[in-house]
Structure formats: C-alpha cells, structure tokens
Amino acid sequence: MPIAMIIHGGAWNIPDSLVEAHVAGCRAALETGWAVLKTGASALDACEAAVRVLEDDPTFDAGTGSVLTSAGTVELDAALMDGRTLRYGAVANLRRLRNPISLARHVLEGPATFLAGEGAEQFAVACGLPLCDNHELITPRERHLWERWQAGQAQAPAENPPHTEVHVVGGHDTVGAIALDRMGNLVAANSTGGTPFKLPGRIGDTPLIGCGLYADGRVGAAVCTGWGEAITRVAMARRAIELLERGLPPQSAAEVAVRTLGRAVPGGNGGCIILTPQARIGLAWNTQRMAYAYQSEGAQAIWGC
C-alpha cells in the first residue's frame, strides 16, 4: 500500500512575518512523520510523532507556545482517531503536560475514550508521562499578549467582531495530521491550546470526534482547524467524511465542508485537510492563510501557507 501524510498548522490571518516559521514547522512535522511511515510503522506512530514536533514548536498554538486563558494559564486539548477500529483517545484541559497528543495515544489504547483535567493528568503519570509546571508552557510572546489584553489594548478574535480600534490578537493555530500507513490504515490527530483569553475550562472542537477530526479507514480521514465553536455546530469533520461517502473527491469535499462552515455560522472561519485510503489529498480554508505540508509516495513533498 502507498503511504501518505498531510499536516496543517492552523487556518487564520497569519501575518507575513510569521509565514516562514509556520511553513518550516509544518515541513519539519511532515519530515518526522514521513520518516516513521517509511520504516513500516503505523499511522498512529507517525501522527503522534508529527504532532509532537508541532507541540514542541513555539510557533504554534499547541503545547509550548499556546495562547493563554483569561486567567493567564495554558490549557491544552488533543485527540487521535484510528480509522481501522474507529477507536479514539481525547484529552482536554491539560495544564501540566508538554505533549497532549501522547496522552491521547495512551487514552486510545486504554479503558477510557475521553479524559479531562486533573483526572487526565493522573492517568498521564500512571502511563509514565512526565508532568511540567504550567509556566513552562508559556512563551514571552503569549505573556505579552495577555498583558496587553488585561490592559484593554487587545482583544481575542470572535464571531461578528465589533468595530474597534483595539488590536485583535491571536489566531487558530490548532495543529493536525493525517497519515496513511503500509497496512492501508488511516489515522487523524490534532492538538491545540484553544482560543486566546478563553474562559478556563473551555473546550473547542479539537478533542470532539466528528467535529475537530474523524477517521474511517474505508472512506477517509478529516481534520479541521479554525473557530472551534463554529466547527462544532456543523460537525465539520464528520460532514467532510459524509461528502466522501457521497462520492465527492477529497478536494471537493474539503471545499464544500469549508463553504458550509462559512455559510451556516456567522464568523465561521477555518480550514480542513482530508486524506483517503487511495492516498488522495484535499485541503481548503476560508481564512487569509492556512499552513500545510503533504506528501504521497512517489511524489515530492508540497508545502505552503
């Protein structure tokens, strides 16, 4: 079976000054995941490895470098779904874990499907994953933005944003990956720090199966990024898979899913990546930019933003 992989690094109005870093991060994640796939390892292994690279890159709103809550802390969500078994592992509201995707992998293989907060972190310890202090996940960039927000000099992006002179900061840097391995299995994965200055405890689309991601090894896999509340309302990932089931090619399915998001929900901005069992790829977004990188066996890697 051919191998294939696609990565995204968030769909939002990425400034010109940050494009190079976003593309470089997606390329690095693709190269890592691709190297895993080439050894004959599983799509699960490849997705976990690729997303860990993005979580460790402070460019992205996932893991280290994530946006801050209104309380000035980092809270992380992540998920993995196995298209062969339809099993999934999801985690949310993590405050002391550098790589939530690795905990999601343990949850997928364990007795639960979705763990949050303190209970999730206790399970991480039981699985041998190291914990860290929350402040270790905070970069000076995000601390500075939070301080500006506290002083009324910045506001978070929102649906139907008001006309204001206050600077809107932050984006939707949810990161994601889909891999197709030698056995023909598809896996979808994502990770996020959420939206800037969110209420503590807020959970968006990322760890919600059918919203932020979905994988069915017979049909395809989809991972979404953008305004989580809007994506959840239209169950965007499952909607994209249903379009594949109806016979649409992956590129058309991605485009229709994104159009649906924009039409159904005011302020519904985001993007979608798709990969099929035939190693066919689709990607679309309705924001100014979306960072991405992808490769199919026998073809050169492609990346952009």
MARVODO-103987 format. One record per atom (N, C-alpha, C): residue in three letters; x, y, z. Coordinates in steps of 0.05 Angstrom, whole numbers, padded with zeros to 5 digits, always signed. Layout:
alaXYZ...
This chain:
met+00017-00024+00000met+00000+00000+00000met+00018+00025+00000pro+00009+00046-00014pro+00024+00071-00014pro+00021+00085+00013ile+00042+00100+00021ile+00040+00116+00045ile+00035+00145+00037ala+00022+00160+00056ala+00017+00188+00050ala+00013+00202+00077met+00017+00228+00077met+00013+00244+00102met+00007+00273+00095ile-00010+00285+00111ile-00015+00314+00108ile-00015+00326+00136ile-00004+00350+00137ile-00002+00366+00162ile-00015+00393+00158his-00027+00403+00179his-00035+00432+00178his-00025+00445+00204gly-00020+00471+00201gly-00010+00487+00224gly-00028+00510+00231gly-00054+00507+00224gly-00073+00528+00232gly-00082+00545+00209ala-00108+00552+00210ala-00120+00570+00190ala-00129+00595+00203trp-00116+00617+00197trp-00123+00644+00207trp-00109+00664+00190asn-00110+00689+00198asn-00097+00711+00183asn-00068+00713+00191ile-00053+00693+00184ile-00024+00691+00192ile-00009+00715+00179pro+00004+00731+00196pro+00018+00754+00185pro+00042+00746+00168asp+00049+00764+00150asp+00072+00758+00132asp+00097+00750+00147ser+00101+00763+00170ser+00125+00759+00186ser+00126+00731+00198leu+00103+00717+00200leu+00103+00691+00212leu+00099+00668+00192val+00097+00674+00167val+00092+00653+00147val+00115+00634+00146glu+00140+00644+00145glu+00163+00626+00142glu+00164+00606+00165ala+00159+00616+00190ala+00161+00598+00213ala+00138+00577+00212his+00115+00584+00203his+00093+00565+00201his+00098+00544+00180val+00109+00552+00158val+00115+00532+00137val+00138+00514+00146ala+00158+00526+00158ala+00181+00509+00168ala+00172+00489+00188gly+00154+00497+00206gly+00143+00479+00226gly+00128+00456+00214cys+00111+00462+00194cys+00096+00441+00181cys+00114+00422+00166arg+00134+00433+00153arg+00153+00416+00138arg+00168+00397+00157ala+00177+00408+00180ala+00191+00391+00199ala+00173+00369+00210ala+00148+00375+00215ala+00129+00355+00225ala+00125+00333+00203leu+00122+00342+00178leu+00118+00323+00156leu+00142+00305+00153glu+00166+00316+00154glu+00190+00301+00151glu+00193+00280+00173thr+00185+00287+00198thr+00186+00269+00220thr+00166+00246+00216gly+00141+00253+00210gly+00121+00233+00206gly+00127+00215+00182trp+00137+00227+00161trp+00144+00211+00137trp+00166+00191+00143ala+00186+00199+00158ala+00208+00181+00165ala+00197+00157+00180val+00177+00162+00198val+00165+00140+00213val+00150+00121+00194leu+00134+00132+00176leu+00119+00116+00157leu+00137+00099+00139lys+00159+00110+00131lys+00177+00096+00113lys+00189+00071+00126thr+00191+00070+00152thr+00201+00047+00166thr+00181+00024+00167gly+00156+00030+00158gly+00135+00010+00160gly+00119+00012+00186ala+00124+00032+00202ala+00110+00036+00227ala+00081+00045+00221ser+00065+00045+00242ser+00037+00051+00239ser+00031+00081+00235ala+00007+00086+00224ala-00002+00113+00222ala-00005+00127+00249leu-00012+00111+00269leu-00014+00122+00296leu+00013+00132+00305asp+00035+00117+00300asp+00062+00125+00308asp+00069+00151+00293ala+00063+00151+00267ala+00070+00174+00250ala+00056+00199+00259cys+00030+00197+00265cys+00015+00221+00273cys+00024+00231+00300glu+00029+00213+00318glu+00038+00222+00345glu+00065+00236+00342ala+00083+00225+00326ala+00110+00237+00323ala+00108+00264+00310ala+00092+00267+00289ala+00089+00292+00275ala+00077+00314+00292val+00056+00307+00306val+00042+00327+00323val+00060+00335+00346arg+00076+00317+00357arg+00095+00325+00378arg+00114+00346+00369val+00123+00344+00344val+00140+00365+00333val+00127+00392+00333leu+00101+00393+00326leu+00086+00418+00325leu+00081+00428+00354glu+00076+00409+00372glu+00071+00417+00400glu+00097+00429+00413asp+00120+00420+00404asp+00145+00430+00415asp+00155+00455+00401asp+00142+00463+00380asp+00149+00487+00365asp+00133+00511+00375pro+00145+00531+00388pro+00130+00553+00400pro+00116+00570+00379thr+00120+00565+00354thr+00105+00580+00333thr+00076+00575+00335phe+00068+00551+00343phe+00040+00543+00341phe+00025+00543+00368asp-00001+00546+00366asp-00018+00546+00389asp-00025+00517+00397ala-00004+00503+00406ala-00007+00475+00414ala+00018+00468+00431gly+00014+00456+00454gly+00037+00451+00471gly+00051+00476+00480thr+00077+00477+00479thr+00092+00500+00486thr+00087+00523+00467gly+00080+00546+00477gly+00074+00569+00460gly+00044+00574+00456ser+00028+00558+00469ser-00001+00560+00466ser-00011+00587+00477val-00034+00596+00467val-00046+00621+00477val-00055+00617+00506leu-00059+00639+00520leu-00066+00639+00548leu-00096+00642+00552thr-00106+00630+00574thr-00134+00634+00581thr-00137+00661+00594ser-00162+00668+00600ser-00167+00694+00613ser-00153+00696+00641ala-00147+00672+00652ala-00133+00672+00678ala-00103+00672+00675gly-00093+00673+00650gly-00064+00674+00646gly-00050+00648+00647thr-00065+00626+00643thr-00053+00599+00643thr-00057+00586+00616val-00043+00564+00612val-00046+00548+00588val-00063+00523+00594glu-00083+00518+00576glu-00099+00493+00578glu-00100+00480+00551leu-00092+00455+00550leu-00088+00441+00524leu-00108+00418+00519asp-00115+00415+00494asp-00133+00393+00485asp-00119+00378+00462ala-00126+00353+00458ala-00115+00337+00436ala-00132+00312+00432ala-00129+00300+00408ala-00144+00276+00402ala-00130+00260+00380leu-00135+00234+00380leu-00127+00216+00359leu-00150+00197+00352met-00154+00191+00326met-00174+00171+00319met-00163+00151+00299asp-00167+00126+00304asp-00157+00104+00288asp-00179+00096+00268gly-00174+00099+00243gly-00195+00093+00223gly-00201+00064+00219arg-00183+00046+00228arg-00187+00017+00225arg-00208+00007+00245thr-00205+00017+00270thr-00222+00007+00291thr-00244+00027+00300leu-00241+00052+00291leu-00258+00074+00299leu-00255+00080+00329arg-00233+00070+00341arg-00227+00077+00369arg-00214+00105+00369tyr-00218+00119+00391tyr-00205+00145+00393tyr-00196+00150+00422gly-00178+00169+00424gly-00169+00179+00450gly-00169+00209+00450ala-00183+00221+00469ala-00185+00250+00471ala-00178+00260+00499val-00165+00283+00500val-00158+00295+00526val-00163+00325+00525ala-00170+00336+00548ala-00176+00365+00548ala-00169+00377+00575asn-00165+00404+00575asn-00159+00419+00599asn-00134+00409+00613leu-00114+00403+00598leu-00088+00395+00610leu-00072+00420+00615arg-00060+00421+00639arg-00044+00444+00646arg-00015+00437+00652arg-00009+00411+00653arg+00019+00404+00662arg+00031+00383+00644leu+00024+00383+00618leu+00035+00363+00600leu+00045+00377+00575arg+00069+00372+00567arg+00081+00385+00544arg+00069+00374+00518asn+00063+00348+00517asn+00055+00335+00493asn+00028+00320+00497pro+00006+00335+00495pro-00020+00323+00499pro-00026+00300+00480ile-00015+00301+00456ile-00020+00281+00436ile-00011+00253+00446ser+00010+00252+00461ser+00020+00227+00471ser+00001+00215+00492leu-00011+00233+00508leu-00031+00223+00527leu-00056+00214+00512ala-00064+00228+00491ala-00087+00219+00475ala-00082+00191+00464arg-00057+00186+00456arg-00050+00159+00446arg-00054+00138+00468his-00046+00144+00492his-00050+00125+00515his-00080+00121+00520val-00095+00143+00519val-00124+00140+00524val-00137+00123+00503leu-00128+00126+00478leu-00139+00110+00456leu-00135+00080+00462glu-00112+00073+00473glu-00105+00045+00478glu-00115+00035+00505gly-00127+00053+00521gly-00134+00045+00548gly-00164+00041+00551pro-00173+00041+00576pro-00201+00034+00582pro-00221+00057+00577ala-00211+00082+00574ala-00229+00105+00570ala-00227+00116+00542thr-00242+00136+00535thr-00241+00148+00509thr-00235+00178+00511phe-00243+00191+00533phe-00240+00220+00536phe-00235+00226+00565leu-00212+00238+00571leu-00205+00246+00598leu-00198+00276+00599ala-00205+00289+00621ala-00200+00317+00623ala-00189+00325+00650gly-00175+00348+00650gly-00166+00360+00675gly-00148+00342+00692glu-00153+00344+00718glu-00136+00330+00737glu-00136+00300+00733gly-00159+00289+00727gly-00160+00260+00722gly-00143+00252+00699ala-00142+00268+00678ala-00126+00262+00655ala-00096+00263+00662glu-00089+00282+00678glu-00061+00285+00686glu-00052+00262+00705gln-00070+00253+00721gln-00064+00230+00738gln-00060+00205+00721phe-00076+00202+00700phe-00072+00180+00681phe-00046+00182+00667ala-00038+00207+00660ala-00012+00211+00647ala+00011+00201+00665val+00010+00207+00691val+00030+00198+00709val+00031+00167+00710ala+00007+00155+00711ala+00005+00126+00711ala+00017+00114+00686cys+00016+00129+00664cys+00027+00119+00639cys+00057+00125+00636gly+00068+00138+00656gly+00097+00145+00655gly+00104+00170+00640leu+00084+00187+00634leu+00089+00212+00620leu+00097+00234+00640pro+00118+00249+00635pro+00126+00269+00655pro+00108+00293+00655leu+00104+00305+00678leu+00089+00330+00681leu+00108+00353+00683cys+00098+00377+00677cys+00115+00401+00679cys+00098+00422+00694asp+00111+00444+00701asp+00096+00467+00712asp+00082+00482+00689asn+00059+00493+00694asn+00044+00507+00673asn+00060+00530+00661his+00076+00544+00678his+00090+00567+00668his+00112+00559+00647glu+00120+00534+00647glu+00140+00525+00628glu+00128+00523+00600leu+00102+00523+00597leu+00089+00522+00571leu+00084+00550+00560ile+00089+00571+00576ile+00082+00598+00568ile+00107+00612+00556thr+00104+00623+00532thr+00126+00638+00520thr+00123+00668+00526pro+00145+00683+00525pro+00143+00712+00529pro+00123+00725+00510arg+00122+00715+00485arg+00103+00727+00466arg+00074+00726+00476glu+00066+00702+00486glu+00039+00699+00496glu+00034+00714+00522arg+00054+00715+00539arg+00051+00731+00564arg+00047+00760+00557his+00062+00770+00538his+00060+00798+00530his+00032+00804+00519leu+00021+00786+00502leu-00005+00790+00490leu-00027+00790+00512trp-00024+00772+00531trp-00043+00770+00553trp-00042+00796+00570glu-00019+00807+00574glu-00017+00831+00590glu-00030+00855+00575arg-00027+00855+00548arg-00040+00876+00532arg-00070+00873+00534trp-00079+00848+00533trp-00108+00843+00536trp-00118+00852+00563gln-00103+00846+00584gln-00111+00855+00611gln-00113+00885+00613ala-00096+00899+00598ala-00095+00928+00598ala-00115+00940+00579gly-00131+00923+00565gly-00151+00934+00546gly-00139+00942+00520gln-00115+00934+00514gln-00102+00942+00489gln-00104+00921+00467ala-00117+00899+00473ala-00121+00877+00454ala-00146+00862+00460gln-00157+00848+00440gln-00180+00831+00445gln-00177+00806+00429ala-00190+00785+00438ala-00189+00760+00424ala-00206+00760+00399pro-00200+00744+00379pro-00217+00741+00356pro-00244+00730+00365ala-00265+00738+00351ala-00292+00729+00359ala-00311+00729+00336glu-00333+00716+00339glu-00354+00717+00319glu-00365+00746+00318asn-00370+00756+00294asn-00381+00783+00290asn-00366+00803+00307pro-00339+00805+00302pro-00324+00824+00319pro-00334+00853+00316pro-00335+00868+00337pro-00345+00895+00336pro-00324+00914+00323his-00333+00936+00312his-00315+00956+00302his-00301+00969+00325thr-00275+00967+00325thr-00260+00977+00348thr-00231+00983+00340glu-00219+01001+00355glu-00191+01008+00350glu-00172+00989+00366val-00184+00973+00383val-00168+00955+00399val-00157+00933+00380his-00132+00926+00383his-00119+00907+00366his-00129+00878+00372val-00137+00864+00351val-00146+00836+00354val-00121+00819+00351val-00117+00802+00371val-00093+00785+00371val-00100+00756+00369gly-00080+00740+00363gly-00083+00711+00364gly-00096+00700+00339gly-00094+00674+00337gly-00106+00661+00314gly-00116+00633+00321his-00119+00616+00302his-00129+00589+00306his-00107+00570+00297asp-00087+00567+00314asp-00063+00552+00307asp-00066+00522+00315thr-00090+00513+00318thr-00094+00484+00323thr-00078+00469+00302val-00062+00450+00310val-00046+00435+00291val-00058+00407+00287gly-00053+00395+00264gly-00065+00369+00258gly-00049+00353+00238ala-00055+00327+00237ala-00041+00309+00219ala-00059+00286+00212ile-00056+00276+00187ile-00069+00251+00179ile-00047+00234+00165ala-00047+00209+00172ala-00027+00191+00160ala-00040+00166+00149leu-00029+00156+00127leu-00037+00130+00114leu-00013+00112+00114asp-00015+00089+00128asp+00009+00072+00130asp+00008+00049+00110arg+00029+00032+00111arg+00033+00010+00092arg+00010-00011+00094met-00003-00012+00117met-00025-00031+00120met-00052-00019+00110gly-00051+00005+00100gly-00075+00018+00089gly-00092+00031+00110asn-00081+00035+00134asn-00097+00047+00155asn-00093+00077+00156leu-00115+00091+00162leu-00115+00120+00165leu-00118+00128+00194val-00103+00148+00203val-00105+00159+00230val-00106+00189+00228ala-00123+00202+00244ala-00125+00231+00245ala-00117+00240+00273ala-00104+00262+00275ala-00094+00273+00301ala-00095+00303+00301asn-00099+00314+00325asn-00097+00343+00327asn-00090+00351+00356ser-00083+00376+00359ser-00074+00387+00385ser-00077+00417+00385thr-00084+00428+00408thr-00089+00457+00409thr-00086+00469+00438gly-00081+00494+00438gly-00083+00509+00463gly-00109+00525+00465gly-00125+00523+00444gly-00151+00536+00444gly-00150+00564+00433thr-00169+00581+00441thr-00171+00609+00432thr-00159+00628+00452pro-00149+00650+00443pro-00136+00669+00462pro-00156+00679+00483phe-00147+00679+00508phe-00162+00690+00531phe-00188+00676+00536lys-00190+00651+00529lys-00214+00635+00532lys-00220+00632+00562leu-00245+00626+00569leu-00252+00620+00596leu-00239+00595+00605pro-00227+00594+00629pro-00216+00569+00638pro-00237+00546+00638gly-00228+00523+00627gly-00247+00501+00624gly-00260+00499+00597arg-00257+00520+00581arg-00269+00519+00554arg-00257+00497+00537ile-00274+00482+00522ile-00265+00461+00504ile-00277+00467+00477gly-00260+00468+00456gly-00270+00473+00429gly-00274+00447+00414asp-00270+00449+00388asp-00276+00426+00371asp-00254+00405+00371thr-00229+00412+00378thr-00206+00395+00374thr-00210+00367+00385pro-00217+00362+00410pro-00219+00335+00420pro-00246+00322+00415leu-00264+00336+00401leu-00291+00325+00397leu-00292+00309+00371ile-00296+00283+00373ile-00297+00266+00350ile-00321+00273+00332gly-00316+00276+00306gly-00336+00285+00288gly-00336+00315+00283cys-00324+00329+00301cys-00322+00359+00298cys-00294+00367+00289gly-00275+00363+00307gly-00247+00370+00300gly-00233+00350+00284leu-00242+00325+00285leu-00229+00303+00269leu-00247+00279+00267tyr-00241+00263+00246tyr-00255+00238+00243tyr-00239+00221+00223ala-00238+00195+00229ala-00224+00176+00211ala-00240+00151+00208asp-00245+00143+00183asp-00257+00118+00175asp-00240+00106+00154gly-00226+00084+00161gly-00207+00072+00143gly-00218+00064+00116arg-00244+00060+00114arg-00257+00052+00089arg-00261+00076+00070val-00263+00100+00082val-00272+00123+00066val-00251+00145+00066gly-00241+00153+00089gly-00222+00175+00090gly-00220+00186+00118ala-00203+00206+00122ala-00200+00219+00147ala-00199+00249+00143ala-00209+00264+00162ala-00210+00294+00160ala-00202+00305+00187val-00188+00328+00186val-00180+00343+00209val-00186+00372+00204cys-00199+00386+00223cys-00207+00413+00219cys-00192+00432+00237thr-00192+00457+00230thr-00179+00478+00245thr-00194+00504+00242gly-00195+00521+00262gly-00209+00546+00260gly-00224+00553+00285trp-00246+00567+00282trp-00262+00576+00305trp-00278+00551+00315gly-00269+00541+00338gly-00279+00516+00348gly-00309+00514+00353glu-00321+00536+00363glu-00350+00535+00368glu-00365+00533+00342ala-00356+00546+00321ala-00369+00544+00295ala-00366+00516+00283ile-00341+00505+00284ile-00336+00479+00273ile-00353+00458+00287thr-00356+00460+00313thr-00372+00441+00328thr-00401+00442+00320arg-00412+00465+00315arg-00440+00468+00307arg-00447+00453+00282val-00428+00451+00263val-00434+00438+00238val-00422+00410+00237ala-00410+00400+00259ala-00397+00374+00260ala-00380+00371+00234met-00361+00389+00231met-00348+00393+00205met-00332+00369+00196ala-00318+00355+00214ala-00301+00333+00205ala-00319+00310+00195arg-00340+00303+00209arg-00357+00282+00200arg-00372+00290+00175arg-00379+00315+00173arg-00392+00325+00148arg-00374+00321+00124ala-00348+00326+00128ala-00329+00322+00106ala-00327+00292+00097ile-00328+00274+00117ile-00328+00246+00111ile-00353+00237+00097glu-00376+00248+00104glu-00401+00242+00091glu-00400+00251+00062leu-00387+00273+00056leu-00384+00282+00029leu-00368+00262+00013leu-00347+00250+00025leu-00332+00229+00012leu-00349+00205+00007glu-00366+00198+00026glu-00384+00175+00023glu-00403+00179+00000arg-00410+00204-00005arg-00429+00210-00027arg-00415+00211-00054gly-00388+00207-00054gly-00374+00204-00079gly-00358+00228-00087leu-00357+00250-00071leu-00341+00273-00078leu-00311+00267-00075pro-00295+00277-00092pro-00266+00274-00089pro-00257+00290-00065pro-00234+00283-00053pro-00226+00296-00028pro-00223+00327-00030gln-00213+00337-00052gln-00210+00366-00054gln-00238+00379-00054ser-00256+00368-00068ser-00284+00379-00069ser-00296+00377-00041ala-00292+00354-00028ala-00304+00351-00001ala-00293+00371+00018ala-00267+00377+00017ala-00256+00397+00035ala-00267+00425+00029glu-00270+00431+00004glu-00280+00457-00004glu-00309+00461+00005val-00326+00440+00001val-00354+00442+00008val-00357+00444+00039ala-00341+00429+00053ala-00342+00430+00083ala-00336+00458+00093val-00315+00470+00081val-00308+00497+00090val-00329+00517+00082arg-00341+00514+00058arg-00362+00533+00050arg-00386+00530+00069thr-00392+00505+00076thr-00414+00501+00095thr-00409+00515+00121leu-00385+00513+00131leu-00377+00526+00156leu-00382+00556+00154gly-00373+00568+00132gly-00376+00597+00129gly-00405+00606+00126arg-00421+00590+00112arg-00449+00597+00107arg-00467+00592+00131ala-00462+00571+00145ala-00481+00562+00167ala-00477+00578+00192val-00453+00588+00197val-00447+00601+00223val-00434+00628+00218pro-00446+00650+00227pro-00433+00676+00224pro-00405+00675+00237gly-00385+00684+00222gly-00358+00683+00233gly-00346+00656+00232gly-00358+00637+00217gly-00348+00610+00215gly-00324+00608+00197asn-00300+00613+00209asn-00275+00613+00194asn-00258+00589+00202gly-00245+00577+00182gly-00228+00555+00188gly-00218+00541+00163gly-00208+00516+00167gly-00198+00500+00145gly-00202+00471+00150cys-00196+00455+00130cys-00200+00426+00132cys-00179+00412+00115ile-00167+00390+00125ile-00150+00373+00109ile-00162+00345+00108ile-00158+00331+00086ile-00170+00305+00081ile-00150+00287+00068leu-00151+00261+00076leu-00134+00241+00063leu-00151+00215+00060thr-00149+00203+00037thr-00165+00179+00031thr-00148+00154+00031pro-00160+00130+00032pro-00144+00105+00031pro-00129+00102+00005gln-00136+00117-00015gln-00121+00116-00041gln-00099+00137-00042ala-00093+00149-00019ala-00072+00169-00017ala-00079+00195-00032arg-00104+00200-00035arg-00113+00225-00048arg-00117+00246-00026ile-00110+00271-00032ile-00109+00292-00012ile-00128+00315-00020gly-00140+00327+00001gly-00156+00351-00003gly-00149+00371+00019leu-00150+00396+00013leu-00146+00417+00034leu-00159+00443+00025ala-00172+00457+00043ala-00186+00482+00037ala-00188+00499+00062trp-00190+00525+00058trp-00194+00543+00081trp-00207+00569+00071asn-00220+00583+00088asn-00233+00608+00081asn-00221+00632+00096thr-00199+00627+00109thr-00184+00649+00122thr-00163+00659+00103gln-00148+00679+00112gln-00127+00690+00094gln-00107+00669+00087arg-00099+00652+00107arg-00079+00632+00102arg-00084+00607+00119met-00073+00585+00110met-00071+00561+00127met-00044+00548+00121ala-00028+00543+00141ala-00002+00530+00138ala-00006+00500+00133tyr+00009+00488+00115tyr+00005+00460+00109tyr+00030+00448+00096ala+00031+00421+00097ala+00052+00406+00083ala+00041+00378+00078tyr+00046+00366+00055tyr+00036+00339+00050tyr+00054+00325+00030gln+00052+00298+00030gln+00067+00282+00012gln+00053+00255+00008ser+00054+00245-00017ser+00045+00218-00023ser+00068+00203-00035glu+00069+00177-00031glu+00091+00161-00041glu+00094+00164-00071gly+00119+00168-00080gly+00124+00172-00109gly+00122+00200-00118ala+00115+00219-00100ala+00113+00247-00107ala+00129+00264-00087gln+00137+00287-00095gln+00152+00305-00078gln+00134+00318-00057ala+00145+00325-00035ala+00130+00339-00014ala+00123+00367-00023ile+00100+00376-00015ile+00089+00402-00021ile+00082+00417+00004trp+00089+00442+00006trp+00082+00457+00030trp+00075+00486+00022gly+00062+00500+00040gly+00054+00527+00034gly+00039+00540+00057cys+00029+00564+00053cys+00015+00578+00074cys-00002+00600+00061
